[in-house]
């Protein structure tokens, strides 16, 4: 996507956020399952429910701008989740 206007940048960033939220949605159930502490597992579950709401809101915002959720994968979140996966393995 070519970023010629502030709106282009805005849409690009919304798509990046959406990608991050979708990655988190896939990772949180694994994290909750791996948690050995009940409070930690419950925290992951609560975060999962909040993240679902965030994704829906981003879908609504993008839709209101006649934009799709399709965009590049958020590399930052990918790195954070890779570190989390390493922690789970340890």
N, C-alpha and C positions, 0 to 999 in steps of 0.2 A: 504494500500500500504506500503510495506516495503521499507525503505529508506536506501539503501546500498551504493549508489553513489551520487555524487554531482548532476548528471543529474536527479536521482530520486527525490532529494530535489527540484530541479528546476521545474520539471513537477508538483510536489505536490503544490508548491507555485503558479504556473500558474493556476492550477485548483482552488485553493483557491481564487485567484483574479477573476477568471471567475465567480465563485459562488457569490462573492461580487457584481460584475457588474450586474449580472442577478437579484439579489435581489433589487439593486438600480433601475433597469429598471421597476420593478413592483411597486416600491414605489413612484417614481417621479411624475407620472400622478396624484396620490392621493394627493400628496403634492401641486402640481400646482392647483388642483381643490380647495383645502382647503385654499389656499392663498387669503387673503383679499386685498392685495396690488398688483396692476398690474405689477409693476417692479419685484416683488418677483416671481409672477407666470411666467413671461417671463424668469426670471433666471432659474427657475426649468425646463422650456421647453428647454432652451438652453443646460442645463446640461444633459437633457434626450438625446438630439441629440448627444452630445459628448460621452455619455456613450454607446450609440449604436455602435459608431465607436470603442470604447475601446473593447467591447465584440467581435466584428468582428476580430479585430487584435489579440486578445487572441486565438480565434478559429483558425486563420491562423498559429499562432506560434505553437500551440499544434499539429495541423495537420502536420506541417513541421517536427515534431519530431515523427510522427506516433502515437500520443497519442490522446485520446478522451478528451472531456471536463468534463466527469463524475468524480465526486469526492465528498468528504464530503462538507456539507453546511458550509459556512464561518460563524462561530459563532460570530466573532467580528462585522461583518456588521449586523448580525441578532440583536445584542444588540443595535447598533446605531439606527437601523430602529425602534426598539421597543420604544426607547426613543422618536423618532420623532413622532410615532403614539400617544404617550401620550400627546405630545405637541399639536397635531392636535385636540385631544379631549378637551383639555383645552381651 
